[in-house]
Amino acid sequence: MVTAAIGQLCSTSSMIHNLSTCKLLIKNAVDAGAKALFLPEATDYIAIDAKESISLAQPMETSPFLLGIRDAAKEASLAINVGIHVPANNGKLLNRSCWINENGDIESYYDKLHLFDYGNLKESNSVEAGKEIVKPVETVVGRVGLTICFDLRFPEISLALKRQDAQVITYPSAFTVPTGKAHWETLLRARAIETQAYVIAAAQIGAHNSKRTSYGHSMVVDPWGKVLLDMTGEGSEPEIGVVDVDLEHRETIKKGMPLMRRTDVYPEV
Ligand SMILES: O=C(O)CNC(=O)[C@H](CS)NC(=O)CCC(=O)C(=O)O
């Protein structure tokens, strides 16, 4: 049994401000006895438009935001999953989820495969889509599969991660309010039930700027589909939630209901 913390915040276009909020969440996670902290998509910043978003992106190795998170992770001996933006080589950026281990090293990262073009949001204006599903990474909370936000609507990724025996699947997010109300919990529970993994979805909350508001409701679902945490976020203040990840519980569920795929009938993903 390992304690995991989920951080919920409202990132703005100020990376310095967002970093100081994260440092507070890191301290709270340590005080709560957590071994890992899960932060949302785009924790480094949420910009007003595509142009500003591209102008703010920093390379992963030298990003002052990420260096600050890595230093804090090392100092606190806390593993951290965090969403950031990095420049792509075509003038756009990559929407990236990083796994930083308890020594402050970047152990793995994943670039969002599916871009969210819906309503006023046109992610493809600023983001270059990633090209691969990344092998689950061994961590203090188990084997973790990385995905991001809108990827939640595409079970092929989580099924591929299940095939690679991911014990935890992360969906760092910044869901919109209307789609969050309609789909968020249902999709997260479905992904947990069909993969028999813990689903951890740290989310942005509240008004980032005059144009954008996120749904919040950071959530953790256990491998049986039970909601262990739902951060309703009164006042959109930065806060953490805490859950216990019990990998033996997952084994019991897997053994009790083997999900044998009929790959003789349909393709394996
Ligand atoms: O803009 C950034 O900097 C960070 N990226 C995001 O917030 C992305 C793209 S706009 N948001 C989503 O994917 C929301 C998905 C969603 O709401 C749904 O699937 O219903």
The ligand as a Gaussian input file, in Angstrom:
#p B3LYP/6-31G(d) Opt

LIG

0 1
 O       -4.186000      24.337000     -23.698000
 C       -3.236000      23.922000     -23.007000
 O       -2.231000      24.592000     -22.754000
 C       -3.346000      22.558000     -22.424000
 N       -4.209000      21.721000     -23.182000
 C       -5.508000      21.543000     -22.915000
 O       -6.052000      22.091000     -21.985000
 C       -6.272000      20.587000     -23.805000
 C       -6.324000      21.136000     -25.201000
 S       -7.169000      22.680000     -25.361000
 N       -7.584000      20.338000     -23.275000
 C       -8.231000      19.203000     -23.509000
 O       -7.739000      18.270000     -24.133000
 C       -9.640000      19.109000     -22.933000
 C      -10.359000      17.854000     -23.327000
 C      -11.784000      17.895000     -22.957000
 O      -12.272000      18.796000     -22.325000
 C      -12.665000      16.790000     -23.405000
 O      -12.177000      15.759000     -23.939000
 O      -13.885000      16.929000     -23.230000

